Amino acid sequence: MGVIALIDFGASSTKAAILHPETGRVERVLFKGAPDFLSAIYLAKSGAVLVGNRAISYRGRNPLRLCTELKQHVNREAEGSSARR
């Protein structure tokens, strides 16, 4: 059996961990030594997906490709709205 990724998607920060089902061990994922990163996504023209501080740093290139209010978009698709920004 493989591992399971656990993601705590918060309004301002996101955390992640890996669950090892065979042992029950949970391993926190660190992002450049930090236990979390900003809940922000930048979708680059190249198709790259940038997250956290790196996403924020790309804001000036095209602000429409940055989404920082992610939690408000959860379930929007299911409700019939498109998640834009």
Secondary structure, DSSP 8 states (H G I E B T S, - for coil): ---EEEEEE-SSEEEEEEEETTTTEEEE--BTTBS-EES-EEE-TTS-EEEHHHHHHTTTT-GGGEE--GGGGTTHHHHT-----
